[in-house]
Amino acid sequence: MMLRVGWMLSLLLGMAMSPLAAHGQLGGALSEFGFLRLDTSARSAALGSSLTAAPSTDATAFYYNPALGTEATSSQVMASYTNFIADSQVGTVAYSHHIDGLATVGAGVRYVDWGAFDGRNAQGVPTGDFAARDVAFSVGLATALTERIRYGANVHLVYSAIESARATAVAMDAGIQAHWPEQQWAVAASVHHLGRTLSDFGTASTDLPVDWRVGVAKELAYLPIEISVTGYDLHNFGTALDDEPPLGQALAHLTFGVELALGEVLDVRGGYNHRRSRELVLNDRLDWAGFGGGFGIDLGPLRADYAFTSWSSFGGLHQISLQLGS
């Protein structure tokens, strides 16, 4: 059975790396399916989306990197909610289960309700309200290659609707992680949202937000602190920000996170995304755009996480996650 699981993952990885799957690569901007980039948990949001390599107990870990599903994530169910910009509603529900001797399976649903909009025709005459929604159904599989190395793959079915227009797509992720628990560090690489648009909105191409990532995570030897760094959107390196020096261009592809454990119950977190900061800041005054923070409270079978992410003059995002496990 272990060989069968390994063969399945090898097949999925091969498909994800093929030229056929790479059809949906995007430029520097977000695509029409850009909601797939949103954080699936408050912990990830507080840490600046820097969890590509860090070992996790989150049920949503397979979203960060398909290889991160382990026995530590097993029998966990998580629900996460964000009151997004302009009162849009964003949510994730995920479950992870480990099968001894085989693999760890993750499954989840992501949704965005963009609310109601005033419809008007070409002459500006009101035509009534209309809605816009996005949904993605996902399943992931991760297993061990060696004692220290894990790899995995995800499949996503994606659906978007704006008024009567519909767009659908199928996408895949693939990832690998190497973990040295004795030295308390890990490195990883992953590729996300490779796939094909099955149907689009009819007036323009509907691309998938392809994302190539590498990450590293390190727990300090004498302090209860974990530092995580992720390089993202690496296939578009150097094209993220205009009029930036080389250092700024490099920082535009990095996210940073720091997590401090205060005993067995409380974790305090902070993160930074330089690209978000440069894109959202409106003037030269002190601005917290791109910074995030939060905390987690672990009460045994129940864990609650909170994150706040600054979007400058647009306000901030509040995200809450609840996880229940055995």
Beta strands, then each sheet from edge to edge (+ up, - down):
strand 1: 76-83
strand 2: 89-99
strand 3: 103-120
strand 4: 126-144
strand 5: 149-162
strand 6: 165-180
strand 7: 185-199
strand 8: 211-219
strand 9: 225-231
strand 10: 254-262
strand 11: 266-273
strand 12: 291-299
strand 13: 302-310
strand 14: 316-325
sheet 1: 1+ 2- 3+ 4- 5+ 6- 7+ 8- 9+ 10- 11+ 12- 13+ 14- 1+
end
